[in-house]
């Protein structure tokens, strides 16, 4: 189970590289194009390699999940990133664990625990200390985009858990990436016009975002959704702003204040505490008392009755 948590945590850690890669390698002022490039090509590749298309209800379920988890989320994420200081956008996104826990209580029957609520508040405070600056300005459109994107991803996570998947993990991931990417195609042309000619640096950034930042990351994330309670899994998303800040310090030579270090420590504590609590609950749920075990002979007797 620890391995599952660690592998799942790699997904938001990979997403945390998006800011550095986008600002340093991708074309400037092309948020929708960047979102499109990172999801549609790898989605087509995964779907083509699987040679299997959705059937029955999975046509509309794939469309819904693709929009919530990929298309709408990516679009709103970049709108928020361009209209808000990074700290404000990241702090708004940090409320996702609370939204997921509330939705999971209603749709999945997972208990909303006081510890989850307190951890959610701690996560928001930690992200705020880590990335929010006193000079941060609030743009209403950006704030709405950030919060709507957070709700979109949270709803997608819970529905992914509720519906499961009828095919292999890679195939299901490819379906969602294609569905979300197709939503972005007309928006990219309508809002940004024809794409520019990519340079070598642009291609390097696009390959990283599409493969590690999307194909691998979303596969690990969807795998984690299947195997972990979503109320604890969502806290792993806090690894994204933490990774982005560390990369900003290492790659962009940004300075870290005492408050930011305190925020990083609070995030790490929150993530570890929620995963330990989730592991203990799973262990208790999987324990079967000896008195509850029916021997094969007794089982046959009960069946005859």
TAZI-V915437 format. One record per residue. N is the residue number from 1. RES is the residue in three letters. SS is DSSP state (A for helix, B for strand, O for the rest). OMEGA is omega in whole degrees, 0 to 359 (999 if undefined). NEAR is the number of other C-alpha atoms within 12 Angstrom. Layout:
# TAZI-V915437
{{N,RES,SS,OMEGA,NEAR} {N,RES,SS,OMEGA,NEAR}}
This chain:
# TAZI-V915437
{{1,UNK,O,178,19} {2,UNK,A,179,18} {3,UNK,A,178,16} {4,UNK,A,179,24} {5,UNK,A,182,34} {6,UNK,A,179,23} {7,UNK,A,179,27} {8,UNK,A,180,37} {9,UNK,A,178,40} {10,UNK,A,181,32} {11,UNK,A,178,38} {12,UNK,A,175,36} {13,UNK,A,176,33} {14,UNK,A,177,38} {15,UNK,A,179,40} {16,UNK,O,177,33} {17,UNK,O,187,34} {18,UNK,A,184,41} {19,UNK,A,181,36} {20,UNK,A,182,30} {21,UNK,A,182,33} {22,UNK,A,183,37} {23,UNK,A,185,25} {24,UNK,A,189,20} {25,UNK,A,186,25} {26,UNK,O,178,34} {27,UNK,O,183,28} {28,UNK,O,173,19} {29,UNK,O,177,22} {30,UNK,O,185,29} {31,UNK,A,183,34} {32,UNK,A,177,43} {33,UNK,A,179,39} {34,UNK,A,178,46} {35,UNK,A,180,42} {36,UNK,A,182,40} {37,UNK,A,185,42} {38,UNK,A,185,44} {39,UNK,A,189,49} {40,UNK,A,182,39} {41,UNK,A,181,30} {42,UNK,A,177,39} {43,UNK,A,177,37} {44,UNK,A,180,32} {45,UNK,A,180,23} {46,UNK,A,180,32} {47,UNK,A,180,28} {48,UNK,A,180,19} {49,UNK,A,180,17} {50,UNK,A,180,20} {51,UNK,O,179,17} {52,UNK,O,181,20} {53,UNK,O,178,26} {54,UNK,O,176,26} {55,UNK,O,178,16} {56,UNK,O,183,10} {57,UNK,O,183,14} {58,UNK,A,171,24} {59,UNK,A,182,20} {60,UNK,A,177,17} {61,UNK,A,177,27} {62,UNK,A,179,36} {63,UNK,A,180,31} {64,UNK,A,181,31} {65,UNK,A,179,40} {66,UNK,A,178,40} {67,UNK,A,184,34} {68,UNK,A,185,35} {69,UNK,A,189,42} {70,UNK,A,191,44} {71,UNK,A,182,43} {72,UNK,A,181,41} {73,UNK,A,181,40} {74,UNK,A,180,40} {75,UNK,A,181,40} {76,UNK,A,178,36} {77,UNK,A,182,42} {78,UNK,A,175,34} {79,UNK,A,178,34} {80,UNK,A,182,35} {81,UNK,A,182,38} {82,UNK,A,183,28} {83,UNK,A,182,26} {84,UNK,O,167,31} {85,UNK,O,184,27} {86,UNK,A,181,37} {87,UNK,A,180,37} {88,UNK,A,180,39} {89,UNK,A,181,41} {90,UNK,A,180,46} {91,UNK,A,176,42} {92,UNK,A,179,39} {93,UNK,A,183,46} {94,UNK,O,177,45} {95,UNK,O,183,39} {96,UNK,A,179,43} {97,UNK,A,179,43} {98,UNK,A,179,37} {99,UNK,A,180,36} {100,UNK,A,181,42} {101,UNK,A,179,37} {102,UNK,A,179,30} {103,UNK,A,180,30} {104,UNK,A,178,34} {105,UNK,A,182,21} {106,UNK,A,187,18} {107,UNK,A,184,23} {108,UNK,O,181,24} {109,UNK,O,176,18} {110,UNK,O,183,24} {111,UNK,O,174,23} {112,UNK,O,185,27} {113,UNK,O,177,22} {114,UNK,A,179,15} {115,UNK,A,178,22} {116,UNK,A,178,37} {117,UNK,A,179,26} {118,UNK,A,178,21} {119,UNK,A,178,37} {120,UNK,A,177,41} {121,UNK,A,178,26} {122,UNK,A,178,33} {123,UNK,A,179,45} {124,UNK,A,179,37} {125,UNK,A,180,32} {126,UNK,A,179,36} {127,UNK,A,178,45} {128,UNK,A,178,37} {129,UNK,A,185,32} {130,UNK,A,191,42} {131,UNK,A,184,43} {132,UNK,O,179,30} {133,UNK,O,179,23} {134,UNK,O,182,14} {135,UNK,O,184,12} {136,UNK,O,179,18} {137,UNK,O,182,18} {138,UNK,O,174,25} {139,UNK,O,185,19} {140,UNK,A,180,16} {141,UNK,A,180,20} {142,UNK,A,180,29} {143,UNK,A,179,31} {144,UNK,A,179,25} {145,UNK,A,181,32} {146,UNK,A,182,40} {147,UNK,A,178,32} {148,UNK,A,176,29} {149,UNK,A,178,37} {150,UNK,A,179,38} {151,UNK,A,179,32} {152,UNK,A,181,34} {153,UNK,A,180,40} {154,UNK,A,178,39} {155,UNK,A,178,37} {156,UNK,A,179,41} {157,UNK,A,183,46} {158,UNK,A,179,40} {159,UNK,A,176,31} {160,UNK,A,177,39} {161,UNK,A,184,31} {162,UNK,A,185,24} {163,UNK,A,184,24} {164,UNK,O,178,26} {165,UNK,O,182,28} {166,UNK,O,185,22} {167,UNK,O,179,21} {168,UNK,O,184,22} {169,UNK,A,182,27} {170,UNK,A,180,33} {171,UNK,A,180,31} {172,UNK,A,177,41} {173,UNK,A,179,45} {174,UNK,A,178,43} {175,UNK,A,183,49} {176,UNK,A,180,46} {177,UNK,A,178,49} {178,UNK,A,181,41} {179,UNK,A,179,38} {180,UNK,A,180,40} {181,UNK,A,179,41} {182,UNK,A,176,30} {183,UNK,A,185,32} {184,UNK,A,184,35} {185,UNK,A,180,28} {186,UNK,A,180,18} {187,UNK,A,180,24} {188,UNK,A,181,26} {189,UNK,A,182,19} {190,UNK,A,186,14} {191,UNK,A,187,18} {192,UNK,A,180,21} {193,UNK,O,180,16} {194,UNK,O,180,16} {195,UNK,O,177,23} {196,UNK,O,175,18} {197,UNK,O,183,11} {198,UNK,O,172,20} {199,UNK,O,177,13} {200,UNK,A,179,13} {201,UNK,A,179,18} {202,UNK,A,180,27} {203,UNK,A,178,24} {204,UNK,A,178,22} {205,UNK,A,181,30} {206,UNK,A,180,34} {207,UNK,A,179,29} {208,UNK,A,182,30} {209,UNK,A,184,37} {210,UNK,A,185,36} {211,UNK,A,183,30} {212,UNK,A,185,29} {213,UNK,A,182,36} {214,UNK,A,184,46} {215,UNK,A,180,40} {216,UNK,A,185,35} {217,UNK,A,181,36} {218,UNK,A,176,43} {219,UNK,A,178,35} {220,UNK,A,181,34} {221,UNK,A,180,41} {222,UNK,A,175,44} {223,UNK,A,179,34} {224,UNK,A,179,36} {225,UNK,A,181,38} {226,UNK,A,192,25} {227,UNK,A,183,26} {228,UNK,O,172,39} {229,UNK,O,186,41} {230,UNK,A,180,48} {231,UNK,A,176,47} {232,UNK,A,178,48} {233,UNK,A,185,49} {234,UNK,A,179,49} {235,UNK,A,176,51} {236,UNK,A,177,48} {237,UNK,A,178,49} {238,UNK,A,176,51} {239,UNK,A,183,40} {240,UNK,A,177,39} {241,UNK,A,178,45} {242,UNK,A,178,43} {243,UNK,A,180,34} {244,UNK,A,180,35} {245,UNK,A,179,38} {246,UNK,A,178,27} {247,UNK,A,176,25} {248,UNK,A,178,26} {249,UNK,A,184,20} {250,UNK,A,187,15} {251,UNK,O,184,18} {252,UNK,O,177,17} {253,UNK,O,176,12} {254,UNK,O,182,16} {255,UNK,O,178,18} {256,UNK,O,179,23} {257,UNK,O,178,17} {258,UNK,A,178,12} {259,UNK,A,178,21} {260,UNK,A,177,28} {261,UNK,A,176,23} {262,UNK,A,176,23} {263,UNK,A,178,30} {264,UNK,A,179,34} {265,UNK,A,180,24} {266,UNK,A,177,29} {267,UNK,A,180,38} {268,UNK,A,179,30} {269,UNK,A,180,23} {270,UNK,A,181,37} {271,UNK,A,182,37} {272,UNK,A,182,26} {273,UNK,A,181,25} {274,UNK,A,179,37} {275,UNK,A,177,34} {276,UNK,A,179,22} {277,UNK,A,179,24} {278,UNK,A,179,32} {279,UNK,A,180,25} {280,UNK,A,180,19} {281,UNK,A,179,21} {282,UNK,A,179,18} {283,UNK,A,179,14} {284,UNK,A,181,12} {285,UNK,A,183,12} {286,UNK,A,181,10} {287,UNK,O,179,13} {288,UNK,O,180,11} {289,UNK,O,181,10} {290,UNK,A,182,8} {291,UNK,A,182,8} {292,UNK,A,182,10} {293,UNK,O,179,12} {294,UNK,O,180,15} {295,UNK,O,179,12} {296,UNK,A,181,10} {297,UNK,A,179,11} {298,UNK,A,180,13} {299,UNK,A,178,13} {300,UNK,A,180,11} {301,UNK,A,179,11} {302,UNK,A,181,11} {303,UNK,A,180,10} {304,UNK,A,179,8} {305,UNK,O,999,7}}
